[in-house]
Amino acid sequence: MSATLGVSVTLPAFEGDLADGAKVVGDIYPAGATGAAKRSILIPCGSSVTPERYDVAPGRYVVSATLPSGAVLMEDVEALEGQETLVALDASDSPYETHSWQYLMGNIETSRAYHAADTAELPRARPPKATWIGRSKPKSWSFQAMNALVTEAADTPLADLITDLIAEAPPQAVPEPDATDGTSHLFRFGADGPVAAPGGPHGNRQFLLVEMAGAAHLVTLPAPWDAARIEVLVNARHSPTGSAVAVTVRDPAVGAALAYMSRGAFDTASKLFTDVESMLRAKNQNPLAAAAGAYVLVGTGLTDEPRQWDSWLENLRDWFDWMSDGSVLRATRRLRRAASDADLRQARDGLIEAYDRGVPFYTLGLSWLVDGLSEFPHDPECVSRLEQARRLSWRVDMREPFVIVSLRGRPR
């Protein structure tokens, strides 16, 4: 005897880049005495996706999906013998269809909360000023340079600072958000820069300077990310995460995994990084995605045993010296596996190298770098670097997957 559950999550996709849907993680549990559980299943998520089919014994089940936002969708269904029962969990409560990806990631409230009658309407402030730095100076990625930028931003015009200290090519103003209601402003970026004003020189590290209501944030853009678009949400409301600025990647394969990862849910994220090893082998195509996969491997690979991917971490570090995340990953892995003074020395040297290569793209890399340097409290070189790394981390929104530095105003 068998039955089938066809499971999906309904989410307005808005644009064609997510026509085939994204993936989230869920579970199927028997509600009665019969049937077996299916844990950590992959569920397609979109406006018209093909359900993922799971064979089960006839009976009642609870089907759930854990969204990257942390919200859990559930439905009680009955699987009938010889039949397919469709289960469409509803995640369509975004305040706007244009913001549905941000809703999925947990960066904006539900439509019910956002448009509630008892919610005080926020005064319409001036829209944020956004400046894209498509090509930045490599020396601007250093911890000393970033900390100096924060210090000088207090009383120096930001336009002058960005031109003098950050930009290697002329910064480009983004004329307007791609979607806005006057309160929640959404900017999109593709392989050629801002979708609203494409073109212009771009290099290995791109930034977006966001200025709004007296605050200013220097946003690390994970670009380019193959063909996937990047979204930056600037939210004048108090967002569910508390972040004033949020960065997401509209990658149907691993976009949700980045949000799981930033919340520390490595096991959940690993279910979406189903082929991390091939990502690392193909790291020349998308080193930022390969680094994300490596964070999941190192985050879940707590064993001291050598793994096949250890050598790929070496390559990630060797081939992309503009991305300090590779050095952080290798050093963290060595520190966790250290069994001798020589091993500790190698880990220590790797942490110093990671610091000297500059601020990581991922906040997780910054966190691991601080933790690693803290393991050497009697080493003057580690202590001096730890002081600078900690100082910067106090201005970084550690809830976000990618590094966002608060230049003015209090970090939310």
Buried (B, 14 or more C-beta within 10 A) or exposed (E): EEBBBBBBBBBBBBBEBBEBBBBBBBBBBBBEEEBEEBEEBBBBBBBEBEBBEBEBBBBBBBBBBBBBBEBEBEBEBBBEEEEEBEBBBEBBBBBBBBBBBBBBBBBBBBBEEBEEEEEEEEEEEEBBBBBBBBBBBBEBBBBEBBBBBBEBBEEEEBBEBBBEBBBBBEBBEBEBBBBBBEBBBBBBBBBBBBBBBEEBEBBBBBBBBBBBEEBBBBBBBBBBBEEBBBBBBBBBBEBBBEBBBBBBBBBBBBBBBBBBBBBEBBEBBBBBBBEBBEBBBEBEEBBBBBBBBBBBBBBBBEEEEEBEBBEBBBBBBEBBBBBBBBBBBBBBBBBBBBEEEEEBEBBBBBBBBBBEBBBBBBBBBBBBBBBBBBBBEEBEBBEEBBEBBBBBBEBBBBBBBBBBBBBEBEBB
